[in-house]
Amino acid sequence: MDRKRVARWLKRERRVWLTSGAVAGSVILLRYMGLFQSWELAAFDRLFHFRPPATTDTRILIVEIDENDLQDAGKWPVPDRLMAQLLESVNGYRPRVIGLDVYRDLPVEPGHQELNAAFETIPNLIGIEQLEDKESFWVLPPPILQRKQQVGFNNILVDADGQVRRFLLYSHKNGEAYTSFALKLAQIYLEGEGIRPQAATDVNPAYLQLGKTVFRPFRPSDGGYIRADAKGYQVISNFHRPESFTKVKMGDVLAGEVAPELIRDRAILIGSTAPSLKDKAYIPYSTNWQGSAKPIYGVELHANIVSQILSAALAGRPLMRTIPEGVEWLWIVVWSGMGAIIVRQSRSLVRSSILTLSAIALLSSSVYLSFSFGWWIPSIPPLISLIASSAILTGYLAHKQEELKRSKEFLQSIIDSIPDPIFVKDRHHRWMLLNQAFCQFSGYPIEDLLGKSDRDIFPSKTAHVLWSQDRLVFETSEAREDEAEFVDAKGNAFLIATNRSLHKDAAGNLFLVGVIRDITERKRIEEELRRETAELMRFNAELKLSAYYDELTGLPNKKHFDESFAKALGWGEKQNQLVGLLFLDLDGFKQVNDTLGHEMGNLLLKAVAGRIQNCLRGSDLVARWAGDEFTAILPGIKQAEDVAIIAEKIVFSLSQPFMLENRAVIVGVSIGSSIYPENGKTPDLLIQKADTAMYQAKELGRNQHQVAR
């Protein structure tokens, strides 16, 4: 008896469960097609903002190198001597570990030997390297730190929307294992607490365990991700708020103005927070409620990761964990069923709306409560299941009592009111209604079309395209406008734009309504305009390139230099800033040209141009003046001595041998410099004085720099 009653109930309520199951199945399918990934990741980010206010992590201190520090240093990277002084100052306060989040793969004189000495003598110093990947080139670590195995990689994982939500603990390149910068720092800090890395034998020997926490590796479809890149040993971040970390300035450390207790026995991270260096990253806390984004700096990101590892190992604060795939499917099915039950039992639009909103609140609370305990449970698929299941059944109950006459009247009104070709098809792609305009456009009488499909009338190519476009509308239930080729009964070909939309009557019958426009002439005009525009853009680009850039070296030419120099002087006057000018002439170039040929001379000029550019800042401009003469504009220099530093750097660089076609070629350079406004305020006067100073350099023995008088 009970079995029969259940069977009757299931039969009576089959639409509810079929709808619920269909919605849940569709959402699961769409979920694993990746259609909800961006929404799920955005919802994950929002959860972080609901957390309580931040508390300061007293285990970590960030020593920031900001714009003022860069101005004081005079260049970036800061000179090795200054970096050595900073490291020695920090080390003098006995921190537990020092992380240098600044690339030092090349010497930055003066003071390279002093920096090497610091690398040799500071035992708890960790440097960085950048591993080669799809986004980055390999940047080598300082050789001394590499020899001492005091290096970690600082590569970060960025999702498709530019956000950082995961980080690497280990990576492998060319069969060799590498440890991340953050993990290296955390391990040294934890050694002071008696905690060392070990295999999580109780869970999986391949997993890392530090103290109280097992770091479970990220899988491609964990959380809201779908088929994400899971190479290396990744984990999902459980970020602290960016304001959780104390920061002090490099200048204050060097001046001894930082309290010793801020450094003693802490993990110290040294890195840039200068906006001009663009070392930035976006994390879930970066985007606010207004939609604007505020990135954090790279050193802050690494400090956050170190803090997460320490909190996990010492306090058991988990990194983000995810539920198994099967549990997530059940989670979606439950909420889809709840939406169906709400509509079926309430039988009132107002009541079902209130209950649906309550269910949404319950779902949101469950997701946030789980998040608070370190579990990332997807919210978008169950939310869509709940709403879709509720909406579908609400629509069915609302329209079930409508008569078929209403849909026919609606369709007839479309046919009668629009002069363009109109067709109406059923779900089998057969014409049900047509207006006279469609018959005139296609060339077929109405009696030959009704009850038939595109495949019965049109050529196979045209029919296949039209059938596919209809199918997309049926499958997605979304209005679309598509373009296609249309061949009429006489074989004439047209380009048409068809606006298709779906309409359903009270009995559940589905109709596709299409409105056609002939766009043949419009497309011809668009194509003609496109070709003319492309040709004009190409011509303008070639004209601008030839007018403003040197064909051999690719550097700005004299015309470009003249305009840029005038603008730089105008800027310097307006901003009350110094503007430097270098006038360079190669020493020994004529001999290279005469003995090795013009081909070798041209190769040398290209190589010289490259070395000069490498010696300058990104805001400077180097141009080819004429022959083997070059000029360089140095806007915004802090003091006159900075011009001499740059000039000497160029002299040194160009004095090194050039390897051209397996032949060592040696030249020198004589440089003259002038400074606005000390040596003049007009371009002609400053160029004349720099040129005169350059000739003085040649008279005094060449391969040197002279300042204008």
TIKOLFI-182204 format. One record per residue (C-alpha): z, x, y; residue in one letter. Coordinates in steps of 0.1 Angstrom, whole numbers. Layout:
// TIKOLFI-182204
- Z, X, Y, A
...
***
This chain:
// TIKOLFI-182204
- 0, 0, 0, M
- 10, 27, 24, D
- -22, 47, 15, R
- -44, 17, 23, K
- -26, 11, 56, R
- -32, 47, 66, V
- -68, 45, 56, A
- -73, 13, 77, R
- -56, 30, 107, W
- -77, 61, 104, L
- -108, 39, 102, K
- -97, 19, 132, R
- -89, 50, 153, E
- -117, 71, 140, R
- -134, 74, 174, R
- -101, 88, 188, V
- -99, 115, 162, W
- -137, 122, 161, L
- -137, 126, 199, T
- -106, 148, 198, S
- -120, 169, 170, G
- -154, 172, 186, A
- -139, 182, 220, V
- -116, 208, 203, A
- -145, 222, 183, G
- -168, 224, 213, S
- -141, 241, 234, V
- -134, 266, 206, I
- -171, 273, 203, L
- -175, 277, 241, L
- -144, 298, 242, R
- -159, 323, 217, Y
- -192, 323, 235, M
- -173, 337, 264, G
- -178, 308, 288, L
- -141, 306, 297, F
- -133, 343, 299, Q
- -135, 346, 337, S
- -114, 315, 342, W
- -88, 326, 317, E
- -85, 360, 333, L
- -81, 345, 367, A
- -54, 321, 353, A
- -37, 352, 337, F
- -37, 369, 371, D
- -21, 338, 387, R
- 8, 339, 363, L
- 20, 372, 377, F
- 24, 357, 412, H
- 50, 332, 399, F
- 73, 359, 389, R
- 106, 365, 408, P
- 106, 390, 437, P
- 103, 427, 427, A
- 132, 450, 421, T
- 127, 487, 429, T
- 122, 510, 399, D
- 145, 539, 408, T
- 131, 561, 380, R
- 99, 567, 399, I
- 90, 581, 433, L
- 55, 583, 448, I
- 47, 612, 471, V
- 17, 598, 491, E
- -9, 619, 509, I
- -20, 595, 537, D
- -45, 597, 565, E
- -20, 616, 588, N
- -14, 641, 561, D
- -52, 646, 557, L
- -55, 651, 595, Q
- -27, 677, 594, D
- -43, 695, 564, A
- -77, 695, 582, G
- -97, 686, 551, K
- -98, 671, 517, W
- -90, 682, 491, P
- -60, 697, 509, V
- -59, 735, 507, P
- -44, 751, 477, D
- -16, 767, 497, R
- -4, 734, 511, L
- -5, 719, 476, M
- 14, 748, 462, A
- 41, 744, 489, Q
- 43, 707, 481, L
- 48, 713, 444, L
- 74, 740, 450, E
- 93, 717, 474, S
- 93, 688, 450, V
- 103, 711, 420, N
- 131, 725, 441, G
- 149, 691, 439, Y
- 148, 692, 400, R
- 128, 661, 391, P
- 124, 652, 355, R
- 86, 653, 356, V
- 59, 658, 382, I
- 25, 641, 380, G
- -2, 655, 402, L
- -28, 627, 406, D
- -52, 649, 425, V
- -82, 668, 411, Y
- -78, 706, 413, R
- -108, 717, 392, D
- -121, 739, 419, L
- -104, 764, 443, P
- -97, 751, 478, V
- -89, 782, 498, E
- -67, 794, 513, P
- -39, 798, 488, G
- -56, 795, 454, H
- -35, 822, 439, Q
- -3, 806, 452, E
- -13, 773, 436, L
- -20, 790, 402, N
- 14, 806, 404, A
- 30, 772, 409, A
- 10, 759, 379, F
- 23, 788, 358, E
- 60, 785, 368, T
- 66, 747, 370, I
- 72, 736, 334, P
- 73, 699, 338, N
- 41, 695, 359, L
- 13, 673, 345, I
- -22, 675, 360, G
- -52, 652, 356, I
- -87, 653, 343, E
- -114, 626, 341, Q
- -131, 620, 308, L
- -167, 612, 308, E
- -176, 575, 302, D
- -202, 550, 313, K
- -187, 549, 348, E
- -176, 584, 355, S
- -185, 621, 351, F
- -162, 646, 334, W
- -139, 662, 359, V
- -121, 692, 344, L
- -83, 698, 348, P
- -68, 730, 364, P
- -75, 758, 338, P
- -39, 769, 337, I
- -25, 735, 331, L
- -51, 729, 304, Q
- -41, 761, 287, R
- -4, 750, 288, K
- -14, 715, 275, Q
- 0, 699, 306, Q
- -29, 676, 314, V
- -36, 639, 309, G
- -67, 618, 316, F
- -66, 593, 345, N
- -95, 571, 335, N
- -89, 534, 341, I
- -103, 503, 324, L
- -119, 478, 348, V
- -130, 444, 337, D
- -163, 428, 347, A
- -147, 411, 377, D
- -133, 445, 390, G
- -97, 439, 379, Q
- -75, 463, 359, V
- -56, 444, 332, R
- -55, 470, 304, R
- -48, 507, 302, F
- -54, 535, 278, L
- -28, 555, 259, L
- -51, 577, 240, Y
- -89, 584, 239, S
- -112, 604, 217, H
- -141, 625, 229, K
- -163, 647, 206, N
- -137, 644, 178, G
- -108, 655, 200, E
- -78, 634, 210, A
- -67, 631, 246, Y
- -35, 616, 260, T
- -34, 596, 292, S
- -18, 609, 324, F
- 7, 580, 325, A
- 17, 584, 289, L
- 22, 622, 293, K
- 46, 616, 322, L
- 65, 588, 304, A
- 69, 610, 273, Q
- 84, 639, 292, I
- 107, 615, 311, Y
- 118, 598, 278, L
- 125, 632, 262, E
- 154, 634, 287, G
- 167, 601, 271, E
- 163, 615, 236, G
- 132, 594, 228, I
- 102, 609, 213, R
- 69, 593, 200, P
- 69, 581, 164, Q
- 48, 560, 141, A
- 57, 524, 138, A
- 62, 525, 101, T
- 78, 491, 99, D
- 47, 474, 115, V
- 17, 498, 111, N
- 19, 536, 108, P
- -12, 538, 131, A
- 8, 521, 160, Y
- 28, 541, 185, L
- 65, 534, 189, Q
- 86, 546, 218, L
- 122, 537, 217, G
- 126, 499, 214, K
- 89, 490, 216, T
- 59, 492, 194, V
- 26, 495, 213, F
- 2, 472, 195, R
- -34, 482, 202, P
- -57, 458, 220, F
- -83, 439, 200, R
- -117, 427, 214, P
- -107, 390, 216, S
- -70, 392, 225, D
- -57, 368, 251, G
- -86, 355, 272, G
- -110, 383, 263, Y
- -141, 378, 242, I
- -158, 408, 226, R
- -143, 432, 250, A
- -146, 470, 246, D
- -116, 480, 226, A
- -124, 517, 222, K
- -95, 541, 223, G
- -58, 531, 221, Y
- -56, 503, 247, Q
- -28, 479, 256, V
- -27, 449, 279, I
- -6, 456, 310, S
- 25, 437, 320, N
- 24, 448, 356, F
- 53, 452, 379, H
- 48, 441, 415, R
- 32, 468, 437, P
- 62, 469, 460, E
- 85, 480, 431, S
- 81, 517, 439, F
- 96, 539, 466, T
- 71, 560, 485, K
- 76, 591, 507, V
- 50, 610, 527, K
- 38, 645, 518, M
- 46, 657, 554, G
- 82, 645, 551, D
- 87, 664, 518, V
- 73, 696, 533, L
- 95, 691, 563, A
- 126, 687, 541, G
- 132, 652, 554, E
- 135, 635, 520, V
- 169, 629, 505, A
- 173, 650, 473, P
- 186, 620, 453, E
- 152, 603, 457, L
- 136, 631, 437, I
- 163, 645, 414, R
- 159, 635, 378, D
- 130, 611, 386, R
- 93, 609, 376, A
- 74, 620, 407, I
- 37, 611, 412, L
- 17, 628, 439, I
- -15, 612, 450, G
- -36, 600, 479, S
- -31, 567, 497, T
- -56, 575, 524, A
- -81, 546, 528, P
- -109, 570, 536, S
- -108, 585, 501, L
- -114, 550, 485, K
- -91, 558, 455, D
- -83, 521, 449, K
- -79, 496, 421, A
- -74, 459, 418, Y
- -47, 444, 396, I
- -35, 408, 391, P
- -13, 411, 421, Y
- -42, 422, 444, S
- -56, 387, 450, T
- -35, 363, 471, N
- -36, 325, 473, W
- -61, 326, 501, Q
- -86, 344, 479, G
- -85, 377, 498, S
- -80, 409, 478, A
- -56, 438, 486, K
- -62, 468, 463, P
- -36, 493, 453, I
- -42, 531, 453, Y
- -48, 551, 421, G
- -14, 568, 423, V
- 3, 534, 426, E
- -16, 522, 395, L
- -5, 552, 374, H
- 31, 548, 387, A
- 30, 511, 376, N
- 17, 521, 341, I
- 44, 548, 338, V
- 70, 522, 348, S
- 57, 497, 322, Q
- 60, 523, 294, I
- 95, 534, 305, L
- 107, 497, 307, S
- 92, 490, 273, A
- 108, 520, 257, A
- 142, 519, 274, L
- 148, 482, 281, A
- 126, 465, 255, G
- 105, 449, 283, R
- 73, 441, 263, P
- 38, 448, 272, L
- 16, 417, 269, M
- 13, 403, 233, R
- -12, 377, 221, T
- -13, 351, 195, I
- -35, 352, 164, P
- -69, 336, 165, E
- -60, 308, 140, G
- -29, 299, 160, V
- -50, 297, 192, E
- -74, 272, 175, W
- -45, 250, 165, L
- -32, 252, 201, W
- -65, 239, 213, I
- -66, 211, 187, V
- -31, 199, 196, V
- -39, 195, 233, W
- -72, 178, 226, S
- -54, 153, 203, G
- -27, 148, 230, M
- -54, 138, 255, G
- -70, 114, 231, A
- -36, 98, 222, I
- -27, 94, 259, I
- -58, 74, 266, V
- -57, 54, 234, R
- -21, 43, 238, Q
- -20, 37, 275, S
- -50, 14, 279, R
- -46, 17, 317, S
- -64, 41, 340, L
- -34, 46, 362, V
- -9, 51, 334, R
- -33, 74, 315, S
- -38, 95, 347, S
- 0, 98, 352, I
- 5, 108, 315, L
- -24, 132, 316, T
- -10, 149, 347, L
- 24, 151, 330, S
- 7, 167, 299, A
- -10, 193, 322, I
- 24, 201, 337, A
- 39, 205, 302, L
- 10, 228, 292, L
- 14, 249, 323, S
- 52, 252, 319, S
- 47, 263, 282, S
- 22, 289, 292, V
- 44, 303, 320, Y
- 75, 303, 298, L
- 57, 322, 271, S
- 43, 346, 298, F
- 79, 353, 310, S
- 87, 366, 275, F
- 56, 388, 273, G
- 32, 364, 255, W
- -3, 357, 268, W
- -12, 323, 255, I
- -46, 310, 268, P
- -43, 280, 291, S
- -79, 272, 301, I
- -93, 261, 266, P
- -64, 237, 259, P
- -65, 224, 295, L
- -102, 217, 292, I
- -96, 201, 258, S
- -69, 179, 272, L
- -89, 168, 302, I
- -123, 164, 283, A
- -108, 144, 255, S
- -90, 122, 279, S
- -121, 118, 301, A
- -145, 111, 273, I
- -123, 83, 258, L
- -116, 69, 292, T
- -153, 67, 299, G
- -160, 51, 265, Y
- -134, 24, 270, L
- -145, 18, 306, A
- -182, 14, 297, H
- -179, -2, 263, K
- -181, -37, 277, Q
- -210, -31, 300, E
- -243, -49, 291, E
- -275, -32, 284, L
- -291, -52, 312, K
- -273, -30, 338, R
- -289, 2, 326, S
- -323, -15, 324, K
- -320, -27, 360, E
- -309, 7, 371, F
- -338, 24, 353, L
- -362, -2, 367, Q
- -349, 4, 402, S
- -357, 41, 399, I
- -393, 34, 387, I
- -399, 9, 415, D
- -384, 29, 444, S
- -399, 64, 440, I
- -436, 70, 446, P
- -436, 103, 427, D
- -445, 104, 389, P
- -415, 91, 370, I
- -408, 90, 332, F
- -378, 78, 312, V
- -372, 92, 276, K
- -348, 84, 248, D
- -328, 110, 229, R
- -358, 116, 206, H
- -379, 127, 236, H
- -401, 96, 235, R
- -413, 78, 266, W
- -396, 45, 272, M
- -407, 38, 308, L
- -434, 52, 330, L
- -446, 44, 365, N
- -483, 42, 375, Q
- -480, 74, 395, A
- -472, 93, 363, F
- -503, 78, 345, C
- -526, 87, 374, Q
- -512, 123, 376, F
- -514, 129, 338, S
- -548, 111, 334, G
- -536, 90, 304, Y
- -533, 52, 304, P
- -498, 39, 299, I
- -505, 23, 265, E
- -514, 58, 251, D
- -480, 72, 262, L
- -453, 47, 256, L
- -434, 55, 224, G
- -448, 89, 221, K
- -436, 124, 230, S
- -450, 154, 248, D
- -460, 169, 214, R
- -482, 139, 206, D
- -502, 142, 239, I
- -502, 176, 256, F
- -514, 211, 244, P
- -488, 229, 223, S
- -478, 254, 249, K
- -472, 228, 276, T
- -455, 204, 251, A
- -431, 232, 239, H
- -420, 240, 274, V
- -415, 204, 285, L
- -396, 196, 252, W
- -373, 226, 257, S
- -365, 217, 292, Q
- -357, 181, 281, D
- -335, 195, 253, R
- -314, 216, 277, L
- -305, 185, 298, V
- -296, 165, 266, F
- -275, 193, 253, E
- -257, 202, 286, T
- -256, 167, 301, S
- -262, 184, 335, E
- -290, 175, 359, A
- -316, 203, 362, R
- -347, 211, 381, E
- -372, 232, 361, D
- -407, 245, 369, E
- -435, 245, 343, A
- -473, 244, 339, E
- -488, 209, 333, F
- -522, 202, 319, V
- -537, 167, 325, D
- -561, 148, 303, A
- -591, 165, 319, K
- -577, 200, 313, G
- -567, 207, 349, N
- -536, 229, 352, A
- -509, 223, 377, F
- -475, 238, 385, L
- -449, 211, 386, I
- -411, 209, 394, A
- -393, 183, 374, T
- -359, 170, 383, N
- -342, 157, 351, R
- -309, 138, 348, S
- -291, 118, 321, L
- -280, 82, 323, H
- -260, 63, 297, K
- -257, 25, 293, D
- -227, 5, 284, A
- -236, 6, 247, A
- -237, 43, 246, G
- -275, 47, 248, N
- -286, 79, 265, L
- -317, 81, 287, F
- -334, 110, 304, L
- -350, 103, 338, V
- -375, 127, 352, G
- -391, 129, 386, V
- -422, 152, 390, I
- -435, 170, 421, R
- -468, 189, 422, D
- -459, 224, 436, I
- -492, 242, 429, T
- -501, 248, 465, E
- -465, 257, 475, R
- -464, 284, 447, K
- -497, 298, 458, R
- -484, 302, 493, I
- -451, 317, 481, E
- -469, 342, 460, E
- -491, 352, 488, E
- -462, 356, 512, L
- -443, 376, 485, R
- -471, 401, 481, R
- -475, 405, 519, E
- -438, 409, 524, T
- -435, 435, 496, A
- -465, 454, 511, E
- -450, 453, 546, L
- -416, 465, 533, M
- -431, 494, 514, R
- -451, 504, 544, F
- -421, 503, 567, N
- -400, 523, 543, A
- -427, 550, 540, E
- -431, 551, 578, L
- -394, 554, 584, K
- -390, 581, 557, L
- -418, 602, 571, S
- -406, 598, 607, A
- -370, 607, 602, Y
- -367, 630, 572, Y
- -380, 664, 563, D
- -405, 662, 534, E
- -394, 694, 517, L
- -356, 693, 517, T
- -351, 656, 521, G
- -327, 664, 551, L
- -329, 645, 584, P
- -356, 661, 606, N
- -354, 672, 642, K
- -362, 637, 655, K
- -334, 623, 634, H
- -311, 651, 645, F
- -318, 645, 682, D
- -311, 607, 680, E
- -280, 613, 659, S
- -266, 641, 681, F
- -270, 619, 712, A
- -251, 590, 695, K
- -224, 614, 683, A
- -219, 627, 719, L
- -217, 591, 731, G
- -192, 583, 705, W
- -172, 614, 713, G
- -171, 605, 750, E
- -160, 569, 743, K
- -134, 579, 717, Q
- -123, 611, 736, N
- -130, 632, 705, Q
- -144, 667, 699, L
- -179, 670, 685, V
- -190, 703, 669, G
- -225, 717, 666, L
- -237, 745, 642, L
- -270, 763, 646, F
- -280, 782, 615, L
- -307, 807, 608, D
- -312, 823, 574, L
- -311, 861, 572, D
- -337, 877, 550, G
- -357, 845, 544, F
- -390, 861, 557, K
- -387, 889, 532, Q
- -382, 864, 504, V
- -413, 844, 516, N
- -434, 876, 519, D
- -424, 892, 486, T
- -418, 862, 463, L
- -443, 837, 478, G
- -441, 804, 496, H
- -433, 785, 464, E
- -401, 805, 460, M
- -394, 802, 497, G
- -396, 764, 494, N
- -372, 764, 464, L
- -348, 785, 484, L
- -348, 761, 514, L
- -340, 732, 491, K
- -312, 751, 475, A
- -298, 762, 509, V
- -299, 726, 521, A
- -279, 715, 491, G
- -252, 742, 496, R
- -248, 734, 533, I
- -243, 697, 525, Q
- -216, 706, 499, N
- -197, 725, 526, C
- -196, 695, 550, L
- -176, 663, 551, R
- -192, 629, 543, G
- -192, 620, 581, S
- -211, 652, 590, D
- -249, 654, 593, L
- -270, 684, 585, V
- -307, 685, 595, A
- -336, 709, 591, R
- -345, 721, 626, W
- -376, 741, 619, A
- -387, 768, 593, G
- -355, 784, 580, D
- -333, 770, 608, E
- -308, 742, 603, F
- -284, 723, 625, T
- -252, 704, 616, A
- -233, 678, 636, I
- -195, 677, 631, L
- -181, 646, 647, P
- -144, 639, 651, G
- -130, 674, 645, I
- -94, 678, 653, K
- -95, 712, 669, Q
- -120, 739, 678, A
- -108, 762, 649, E
- -120, 736, 624, D
- -156, 744, 634, V
- -150, 781, 626, A
- -135, 772, 592, I
- -165, 751, 582, I
- -189, 778, 595, A
- -172, 805, 575, E
- -173, 783, 544, K
- -211, 780, 549, I
- -215, 817, 554, V
- -196, 824, 522, F
- -215, 798, 502, S
- -249, 810, 513, L
- -241, 846, 507, S
- -237, 839, 470, Q
- -269, 846, 449, P
- -293, 817, 443, F
- -308, 814, 408, M
- -343, 803, 413, L
- -367, 803, 383, E
- -344, 827, 364, N
- -344, 851, 394, R
- -315, 859, 416, A
- -323, 856, 453, V
- -299, 868, 480, I
- -300, 857, 516, V
- -275, 854, 544, G
- -270, 832, 574, V
- -262, 837, 610, S
- -244, 808, 627, I
- -238, 799, 663, G
- -215, 770, 673, S
- -207, 750, 704, S
- -183, 722, 710, I
- -184, 690, 731, Y
- -171, 689, 757, P
- -157, 724, 760, E
- -192, 741, 760, N
- -211, 713, 776, G
- -217, 676, 777, K
- -254, 673, 772, T
- -274, 678, 740, P
- -297, 704, 755, D
- -269, 725, 769, L
- -249, 724, 736, L
- -280, 733, 715, I
- -289, 761, 739, Q
- -254, 776, 737, K
- -252, 773, 699, A
- -286, 789, 696, D
- -275, 818, 719, T
- -244, 823, 698, A
- -265, 824, 667, M
- -286, 852, 681, Y
- -254, 871, 690, Q
- -244, 868, 654, A
- -277, 884, 643, K
- -273, 912, 668, E
- -238, 919, 656, L
- -249, 925, 620, G
- -259, 891, 607, R
- -243, 870, 580, N
- -215, 858, 603, Q
- -205, 831, 628, H
- -202, 834, 665, Q
- -187, 809, 689, V
- -205, 799, 722, A
- -190, 812, 754, R
***
